[in-house]
Amino acid sequence: MTEQKMDEFTTALVERYVDIQKFASVNSKLLNIWDEVIDTLPPKIKGDFQEKYNRRIREGSL
């Protein structure tokens, strides 16, 4: 996977994850599935995801 594709993938992943979290009470089962999937990502992709997700949280996007 190229760096650009990995960046696009993790950005899209963060956007969807944040959307699911906004409705966590309704989507708790879906959120649990996403958490399990994120835990199985390759280390580089998981690290990029966590970095972008943390940035979104700091910026108040959730």
C-alpha positions as CSV (number, residue, x, y, z in Angstrom):
1,M,0.0,0.0,0.0
2,T,1.4,3.4,-1.0
3,E,1.8,6.1,1.6
4,Q,-0.9,8.2,-0.2
5,K,-3.4,5.2,-0.2
6,M,-2.6,4.5,3.5
7,D,-3.2,8.2,4.3
8,E,-6.5,8.2,2.4
9,F,-7.6,4.9,4.1
10,T,-6.8,6.0,7.6
11,T,-8.5,9.4,7.0
12,A,-11.7,7.7,5.8
13,L,-11.5,5.2,8.7
14,V,-11.3,8.1,11.2
15,E,-14.2,9.9,9.6
16,R,-16.5,6.8,9.7
17,Y,-15.4,6.0,13.3
18,V,-16.2,9.5,14.5
19,D,-19.6,9.3,12.8
20,I,-20.4,6.0,14.6
21,Q,-19.3,7.4,17.9
22,K,-21.7,10.4,17.6
23,F,-24.5,7.9,17.8
24,A,-22.8,5.4,20.2
25,S,-25.9,4.7,22.2
26,V,-27.7,3.4,19.1
27,N,-24.5,1.9,17.5
28,S,-22.9,0.3,20.5
29,K,-22.7,-3.1,18.8
30,L,-21.3,-1.5,15.6
31,L,-18.8,0.5,17.6
32,N,-17.6,-2.7,19.4
33,I,-17.0,-4.3,16.0
34,W,-15.1,-1.3,14.7
35,D,-12.9,-1.4,17.9
36,E,-12.1,-5.1,17.2
37,V,-11.2,-4.4,13.6
38,I,-9.0,-1.4,14.5
39,D,-7.2,-3.6,17.0
40,T,-6.3,-6.0,14.1
41,L,-4.9,-3.4,11.7
42,P,-1.2,-3.5,10.8
43,P,0.9,-1.4,13.2
44,K,1.6,1.4,10.7
45,I,-2.0,1.8,9.7
46,K,-3.2,1.5,13.3
47,G,-0.7,4.1,14.4
48,D,-1.8,6.5,11.7
49,F,-5.4,5.9,12.6
50,Q,-4.8,6.7,16.3
51,E,-2.8,9.8,15.4
52,K,-5.5,11.2,13.2
53,Y,-8.3,10.2,15.6
54,N,-6.5,11.9,18.5
55,R,-6.1,15.0,16.4
56,R,-9.8,15.0,15.6
57,I,-10.6,14.7,19.3
58,R,-8.3,17.6,20.2
59,E,-9.9,19.7,17.5
60,G,-13.3,19.0,19.0
61,S,-14.7,17.2,16.0
62,L,-16.5,14.6,18.1
